[in-house]
Amino acid sequence: MMTHSIARLVAHRAGFMLRVLCVSVVICLFPSSHAQAENLGPGGGTRVIVGDETIGSYRILLTSSPEPAQTGKVTFVVRLSDPKTDEKVRDAEVVVELTHSENGAKLSQAATHADAGNPTDYAAHMQIDQTGQWAGVLRVRGPAGTAQASFIQRVVPKRQLSTLVIAGIPFLIILGLLAGLWFVRSGAQPKR
């Protein structure tokens, strides 16, 4: 009798865990396809290229997103401040330039407050259609003078849904095995 109670408890907990696992898998496999923020692309993160470093007469914060950068829209966000007073610089001309390392293709985009969505940051949304390594230059011209920061931006091909599905296959197999185990165990119990 006691082993029967233990078996029922184990089966009940296994069923609960199976339901939790199923809900988790469904949530992970079906992300919202229409939700796409400018600063949080499919890579799911932001790369800090220059992290509050003093370059020339400015303290510069430069980030790119998504991370990893994928073909399509890549956003560069710049924040400038005076290194002595920590006041934000809002009246500078900011330009992001990229040059492809293999074929020499050039892209240039002004970073503005209008594209950033706030009066402090500057943002440049660049459409990058070629994968590979890009040599980047941030150019700043403002009331305190000029500054320039060089960086490397790697761009990879955009993820395909099939890649995500293939990555999810092992989880589906484990889920199927757990469901089969639960089904066999729940059907094997003697009825009262």
Secondary structure, 3 states (H helix, E strand, C coil): CHHHHHHHHHHHHHHHHHHHHHHHHHHHHCCCCCCCCCCCCCCCCCEEEEEEEEECCEEEEEEEECCCEECEEEEEEEEEECCCCCCECCCCEEEEEEEECCCCCEEEEEEEHHHHCCCCCEEEEEEECCCEEEEEEEEEEECCEEEEEEEEEEEECCCCHHHHHHHHHHHHHHHHHHHHHHHHHHHCCCCC
